[in-house]
Amino acid sequence: MSDLYSILGVQKGASQDEVKKSYRRLANKYHPDKTKGDKAKEEKFKEVQKAYEVLSDPQKRQQYDAFGSQGGPGMGGGMGFDPRDFAQNFGGAEAFSDIFEAFFGGGSQRGRSKSTKSQSIPGEDIRISLKIDFLDSVFGKEARINLKRIVKCESCGGSGAEKGSKIVTCQNCKGQGTIKEVRQTLLGQMVASKVCHVCNGEGKVPEKRCSKCNGHKRHSVNQEITVKIPAGIKSGSSIRLKGKGNEGIQSLDGDLYVQIVVEDSKKFIRQDYDIYTKCNISVIQAVLGDEIQIETVHGLETIEIPPGSEHGKQIILKGLGVPVLGQKDKRGNHIVVLQIDIPKKISKKERGLYLELAKESGLEIKPGKSGLLW
């Protein structure tokens, strides 16, 4: 079972220099600035901090060595003391922190240093979807969107206090940011602390709350934001607007992420940066060839159908597709797929012409069970 020595990765008889050296290595490894968002590593950092706080102090270390050898809940009966097991038995990490301070001291000073800083509120990110037209995804555009954001209160400047009102010491926690409560445990009465619900751990409150934000320092507003959509963007792509999320208090503003949803086109099909269109031609055009106009996203273009073209043949118009994102003057292709129409009904005259053509080709056409074809 892990104890404070195991947390720091040192032997029980390690020197103070060895303890300090190991602490610095682990603190650097698990520091929140390097492990942002990793809750497990943040907890490990807290454990390392706690372990060093005790083992770096000769008196606390002596008390810990004696206490850990007595056994009891979470202490392993002489096998060492696991602070995580101890925390589970006595109300979680916060309770463990307070119990630890009750045994080894340092609680009141910690509370005072904590309350000297105003609470920072990080700005949250905002994620929205924006539907755009097919051609807008090809050529880009500027879109204006109405967005609900949380911004710093302009009336109180983010202090939470009414104009002319002071920030005073919280009377509920006496400026500590936490309040103490006594808990009955197997080891007797233990003093635990929790964040003050009046000042939210700041230790200070407005003498009079801001009438606009009710002391919350931020409030919700509707704003119009301009989003620049680059030419060639694909459906599902996200555009990040730095600092356009919710505003923070003494912290960075959040970002706005706009996910693009491109509407389907009735005329064009996009694959990567190429555009495909189907072009219906007659049997005669397929056999004899022809010159026709087709529509592209860049306008009408004339294409030549080679004689003897087969169904599904592709004619490539280079550089008439979608602009390649981030590469100026480079575009995909427009690809025309030929679809040969076979007439289901023909006139008597057309049938005669087809029979003459068949005869010329050496074919003997026999009427089917349905009889005449017209």
matplotlib code that plots the C-alpha trace (Angstrom):
import matplotlib.pyplot as plt

x = [0.0, 1.4, 2.6, 4.1, 7.5, 6.2, 4.4, 7.7, 9.5, 12.1, 13.0, 11.9, 15.4, 16.0, 17.9, 16.2, 18.2, 16.9, 13.3, 13.7, 15.3, 12.5, 9.8, 11.2, 11.3, 7.7, 6.3, 7.7, 6.3, 2.7, 2.4, -1.0, 0.6, 2.0, -1.0, -3.9, -7.2, -5.7, -7.5, -5.6, -2.2, -3.7, -4.6, -1.1, 0.4, -1.7, -0.5, 3.1, 2.6, 1.1, 3.8, 6.5, 4.8, 5.1, 8.4, 10.3, 9.5, 11.5, 8.9, 6.0, 8.0, 8.6, 4.9, 4.0, 6.4, 4.9, 1.3, 1.7, 2.9, -0.2, -2.7, -6.3, -8.6, -6.6, -3.2, -2.4, -1.5, 2.2, 2.4, 2.3, -0.2, -2.2, -3.6, -6.0, -7.6, -7.7, -9.6, -12.2, -12.9, -13.3, -15.2, -13.1, -10.2, -11.3, -11.9, -8.5, -6.9, -8.5, -7.7, -4.2, -3.8, -5.4, -2.6, 0.3, -0.7, -0.6, -4.4, -5.0, -2.1, -3.2, -6.7, -5.4, -3.1, -5.9, -8.3, -5.9, -6.6, -9.9, -11.4, -10.6, -13.3, -12.1, -14.0, -15.8, -15.6, -18.7, -19.6, -22.2, -23.2, -23.6, -25.4, -24.1, -24.9, -22.9, -21.5, -20.6, -18.4, -16.7, -16.0, -16.2, -18.1, -18.6, -21.5, -23.1, -24.4, -26.4, -24.7, -25.5, -22.3, -21.4, -19.4, -17.8, -20.3, -19.6, -21.4, -19.2, -16.1, -16.2, -15.9, -19.5, -20.0, -22.4, -20.8, -19.5, -19.7, -16.7, -15.4, -15.4, -14.3, -16.8, -18.4, -19.5, -15.9, -14.1, -12.1, -10.7, -12.7, -13.6, -15.7, -14.9, -17.2, -16.7, -17.2, -17.5, -15.2, -13.8, -10.8, -13.0, -13.9, -12.2, -12.3, -13.1, -13.4, -15.5, -15.7, -17.7, -21.0, -21.3, -18.1, -17.4, -14.0, -12.7, -12.9, -14.4, -17.8, -19.3, -20.7, -23.6, -24.1, -24.1, -27.7, -26.9, -25.1, -26.4, -22.8, -22.0, -19.4, -20.6, -23.9, -25.4, -25.8, -26.8, -24.1, -23.6, -20.4, -18.8, -17.4, -15.0, -15.7, -12.7, -13.1, -12.9, -14.1, -15.6, -18.7, -17.8, -14.8, -14.6, -13.5, -12.0, -12.5, -10.0, -11.4, -14.9, -16.3, -17.4, -15.3, -13.3, -12.6, -8.9, -8.5, -8.4, -11.5, -13.0, -12.9, -15.8, -15.9, -18.1, -18.8, -19.7, -22.6, -22.7, -26.1, -26.2, -26.4, -29.0, -26.5, -23.1, -21.5, -18.3, -15.5, -12.6, -11.8, -13.3, -16.8, -18.8, -21.9, -23.9, -24.6, -27.3, -26.7, -28.5, -27.4, -26.8, -24.5, -22.6, -22.1, -21.4, -19.9, -21.0, -20.1, -22.3, -22.3, -22.3, -22.7, -19.8, -19.5, -17.4, -20.0, -20.9, -18.2, -18.1, -17.1, -16.5, -18.1, -15.8, -17.5, -18.1, -18.4, -19.5, -22.0, -20.1, -17.2, -15.6, -14.5, -12.2, -12.1, -8.9, -8.9, -12.7, -13.4, -13.1, -10.3, -7.8, -8.0, -5.0, -3.4, -4.0, -4.7, -4.9, -8.2, -9.6, -11.2, -14.7, -15.5, -18.4, -19.9, -21.7, -25.1, -26.5, -30.3, -32.0, -35.4, -38.3, -40.7, -39.9, -41.9, -42.7, -40.3, -37.5, -38.1, -37.7, -34.4, -33.1, -34.1, -32.2, -29.2, -29.4, -29.6, -26.6, -24.8, -25.7, -28.1, -31.4, -33.9, -36.8, -39.8, -40.3, -43.4, -44.7, -44.9, -44.1, -41.8, -43.9]
y = [0.0, 3.4, 5.8, 9.3, 7.9, 5.8, 8.9, 10.7, 7.6, 7.6, 5.1, 5.8, 6.6, 9.0, 12.3, 15.7, 16.4, 13.2, 14.1, 17.6, 16.3, 13.7, 16.3, 18.7, 16.1, 14.9, 18.4, 19.4, 16.2, 16.5, 20.3, 21.5, 23.9, 20.8, 18.4, 20.6, 18.7, 15.5, 15.1, 12.0, 13.9, 16.9, 14.6, 13.1, 16.6, 17.3, 14.0, 15.0, 18.4, 16.9, 14.3, 16.9, 19.2, 16.6, 14.8, 18.1, 19.1, 17.1, 17.4, 16.6, 13.7, 12.3, 12.6, 10.9, 8.0, 7.4, 7.8, 5.5, 2.5, 2.4, 0.8, 1.7, 2.6, 3.3, 2.8, -0.7, -2.0, -1.2, -1.5, 2.3, 5.0, 5.5, 9.0, 8.1, 5.3, 7.6, 10.2, 7.6, 6.7, 10.3, 12.2, 12.6, 14.7, 17.9, 16.2, 14.5, 17.8, 19.2, 16.2, 16.2, 19.8, 19.0, 16.5, 18.3, 22.0, 24.7, 25.0, 28.5, 30.0, 28.1, 29.6, 33.1, 32.9, 31.5, 34.3, 37.1, 36.6, 37.3, 34.3, 34.0, 32.8, 31.2, 32.0, 29.0, 28.0, 28.2, 25.7, 26.4, 25.1, 27.3, 26.1, 27.6, 27.3, 25.0, 27.9, 29.8, 26.9, 27.1, 30.8, 31.8, 34.6, 36.7, 35.5, 37.4, 35.3, 36.3, 34.7, 34.6, 35.2, 35.7, 38.9, 40.8, 43.2, 46.6, 48.3, 46.9, 46.1, 42.5, 43.3, 42.3, 45.5, 48.3, 51.6, 53.4, 50.2, 48.7, 45.1, 44.0, 41.0, 38.2, 38.0, 34.4, 33.0, 36.0, 36.4, 32.9, 31.6, 28.5, 27.6, 24.8, 22.1, 19.3, 15.7, 12.6, 9.8, 6.6, 8.5, 10.9, 14.5, 15.8, 19.4, 19.7, 22.8, 23.6, 26.5, 29.4, 29.6, 33.3, 34.5, 31.3, 31.0, 34.5, 35.7, 39.0, 40.2, 43.3, 45.7, 46.1, 43.7, 45.1, 45.6, 44.6, 41.3, 40.7, 40.3, 37.5, 39.7, 38.5, 38.5, 37.2, 39.3, 38.8, 39.9, 39.8, 38.2, 38.2, 34.9, 34.8, 31.6, 30.7, 29.5, 25.7, 24.9, 21.4, 20.4, 19.4, 21.7, 24.1, 27.7, 28.9, 32.6, 33.2, 35.1, 35.2, 32.7, 33.6, 36.3, 35.5, 37.4, 37.7, 34.8, 34.2, 34.5, 31.4, 30.7, 30.4, 27.2, 27.4, 24.1, 24.4, 22.4, 22.7, 22.3, 19.8, 21.1, 19.9, 20.4, 19.6, 16.8, 17.5, 15.0, 16.5, 19.5, 18.1, 18.7, 16.1, 16.7, 14.3, 15.2, 13.4, 12.8, 10.9, 7.7, 9.7, 12.2, 9.3, 7.7, 10.8, 13.1, 16.6, 20.0, 21.1, 23.6, 22.5, 24.5, 24.7, 26.7, 29.1, 29.6, 27.9, 25.9, 24.3, 20.6, 18.2, 14.8, 12.4, 10.1, 6.6, 7.8, 5.1, 5.5, 6.7, 8.3, 11.2, 14.4, 16.4, 20.2, 21.1, 23.8, 24.4, 22.7, 23.9, 26.2, 24.3, 25.6, 27.6, 27.3, 30.4, 29.9, 26.1, 24.4, 21.0, 19.8, 19.7, 16.2, 15.6, 12.1, 11.2, 9.5, 8.0, 8.3, 5.3, 6.3, 4.2, 5.4, 6.3, 7.4, 5.3, 7.4, 7.0, 3.3, 3.1, 5.0, 2.7, -0.4, 1.1, 1.7, -1.9, -3.2, -1.1, -2.6, -6.1, -6.7, -8.5, -7.0, -9.3, -7.7, -8.7, -10.1, -6.6, -6.1, -2.7, -0.4, 2.8]
z = [0.0, -1.0, 1.7, 1.4, 0.8, -2.1, -3.6, -3.7, -4.9, -2.0, 0.7, 4.3, 5.4, 2.5, 3.2, 3.0, -0.2, -1.8, -0.8, -2.3, -5.5, -6.0, -5.2, -7.8, -10.5, -9.8, -9.4, -12.7, -14.3, -13.0, -12.9, -14.1, -16.6, -18.4, -17.9, -18.7, -18.6, -17.2, -13.9, -12.9, -13.2, -11.4, -8.4, -8.6, -8.4, -5.2, -3.7, -4.4, -2.8, 0.3, 0.6, 0.3, 2.8, 5.5, 4.6, 4.1, 7.7, 10.2, 13.0, 10.7, 9.2, 12.7, 13.5, 10.3, 10.9, 14.3, 13.1, 10.1, 12.2, 14.5, 12.0, 11.7, 8.8, 5.7, 7.5, 6.6, 10.1, 10.0, 6.2, 5.6, 5.2, 1.9, 1.8, -0.9, 1.2, 4.1, 2.0, 0.9, 4.5, 5.7, 3.1, 0.0, -1.0, 0.7, 4.0, 3.7, 3.1, 6.3, 8.4, 7.2, 8.2, 11.6, 12.3, 10.7, 10.9, 8.3, 7.8, 8.9, 7.0, 3.9, 4.2, 4.5, 1.5, -0.5, 0.3, -0.6, -4.3, -6.0, -7.7, -11.4, -13.7, -16.9, -20.1, -21.5, -25.2, -27.3, -30.1, -32.7, -36.1, -39.2, -42.4, -45.6, -49.3, -51.6, -53.6, -50.5, -49.5, -52.9, -53.0, -49.3, -47.7, -44.6, -42.5, -39.6, -36.7, -33.6, -30.6, -26.9, -24.9, -21.3, -20.9, -18.1, -16.5, -17.9, -15.0, -12.2, -14.4, -13.2, -9.5, -8.7, -6.6, -7.3, -8.4, -5.3, -3.2, -1.6, -1.5, 2.1, 4.1, 4.1, 7.6, 7.1, 6.8, 8.3, 5.1, 5.2, 2.1, 4.0, 7.0, 9.5, 10.6, 13.1, 11.9, 14.1, 12.8, 14.0, 15.3, 17.2, 16.2, 13.1, 11.9, 8.2, 6.0, 3.0, 0.6, 2.0, 0.1, 0.6, -1.0, -3.0, -1.4, -2.2, 1.4, 0.2, -0.9, -2.4, 0.2, -2.2, -5.2, -8.7, -9.8, -13.4, -12.8, -9.2, -8.0, -10.5, -12.3, -15.7, -17.5, -20.8, -23.9, -27.5, -29.9, -33.7, -34.7, -38.2, -39.4, -42.4, -44.2, -46.4, -50.0, -50.3, -46.8, -46.4, -44.5, -40.9, -40.7, -37.7, -37.7, -34.5, -33.4, -30.6, -27.7, -29.1, -26.6, -23.1, -21.4, -18.3, -15.1, -14.4, -16.9, -20.6, -22.7, -24.2, -28.0, -30.4, -32.6, -35.7, -37.3, -41.0, -42.5, -46.3, -47.9, -50.8, -54.3, -56.9, -59.7, -58.3, -56.3, -54.5, -53.8, -52.0, -54.2, -57.4, -58.6, -60.6, -62.8, -64.9, -68.5, -70.4, -74.1, -76.9, -78.6, -81.7, -79.8, -78.3, -81.7, -83.8, -81.1, -80.4, -78.9, -76.0, -73.1, -69.5, -66.3, -63.8, -60.5, -62.6, -65.3, -68.7, -70.4, -73.9, -74.0, -76.9, -76.8, -78.8, -81.3, -80.0, -76.3, -73.9, -71.0, -67.9, -69.8, -67.9, -69.4, -67.2, -67.1, -65.3, -62.7, -62.7, -59.4, -55.7, -54.6, -52.4, -48.9, -47.9, -51.4, -53.5, -57.2, -56.9, -57.7, -58.2, -61.5, -62.8, -64.1, -66.5, -66.4, -69.6, -69.3, -72.6, -72.8, -74.4, -75.7, -74.4, -77.2, -80.8, -83.7, -86.8, -88.8, -86.2, -86.2, -89.9, -89.7, -87.0, -89.1, -92.1, -89.8, -88.6, -92.1, -93.0, -90.1, -91.1, -88.3, -88.6, -86.2, -85.1, -83.4, -79.8, -78.2, -77.6, -81.4, -82.8, -80.9, -81.5]

ax = plt.figure().add_subplot(projection="3d")
ax.plot(x, y, z, "-o")
ax.set_aspect("equal")
plt.show()
